[in-house]
């Protein structure tokens, strides 16, 4: 659906299961997402949620494929997390990015997230979006700040503190 210099972003597919399972069972990848590796069944449920979100909302997390290798290296996009954090948070699309360890440090998160935000604005209109980041996840904060996100509070989510950030229309992407 979307091409960038190094990546292709597309809707998740059934053949993505092995890559999603590998990524979501890597403790380096999930350390800021609860710190628990997903088993294969949970990875299957994750894939079903990714696909279902597109069906219900018309947007969601893209599968991020590295052009050079053809490997699925992440999930990036905007979605409705229905987290129940606060009206200020839950009434806006939520941005997210997660990349396989092999893709860390290459700038792919920012490249893919900027492309996903541009796509979302073009197809669903420019609007405020939000994200949550664990306080110790400095790499994610760098991506968020490059996208124009700014902190507007902290809450506990799944028994861990997270920083809530927002991106106001007209921000960079």
C-alpha positions, 0 to 999 in steps of 0.5 A, a space after each residue: 500500500 505504501 512505499 518508502 525509501 527502504 520499506 513497504 507498508 501493507 495490511 497484515 496477511 496470514 503468512 505473517 504469523 511466523 514473523 509476528 511470532 518471532 518478533 513478539 517472542 523476542 524479549 528485547 522487542 517486548 521489554 517495554 510492552 509488558 516484557 512477556 514473550 507471546 507464544 504461537 497461539 497468542 501471536 495468532 490472536 495478535 494477527 487476527 486483531 491486526 486484520 480485524 482492526 482493518 476490517 472494522 475501522 478501515 485503518 490499523 497497524 501496517 506490516 512493515 516489510 524491508 525492501 532489500 530482504 523482503 522480511 517482515 520487520 515490524 508493525 507500525 500504524 494508527 489504531 483504536 486501542 480502546 484502552 480506557 485511559 482517559 477521555 483525552 486519550 481514548 477519543 483519538 487514534 493511537 499511534 504505535 510502532 514495534 520493530 524486530 531486533 534486526 531492524 533496530 537502529 536503522 531509522 525504520 520506525 521513524 520512516 514507517 511511522 511518518 509514512 503511516 501518519 501521512 497515509 492516515 491524514 490523506 485517507 481519514 483526515 488530519 486529526 489529533 492522535 495519541 500514543 503511550 510510551 514506557 518512561 524508560 523507552 528512550 528510542 520510542 520517545 525519539 521517534 515520537 518527538 520527530 513525529 511531533 508528539 508531546 507529553 500530556 500526562 502519565 498514567 498506569 497501564 497494565 500495572 506499569 507507568 506510561 507517558 501519554 503523548 499527543 500530536 496536534 494536526 499540523 504536526 510533522 510526519 
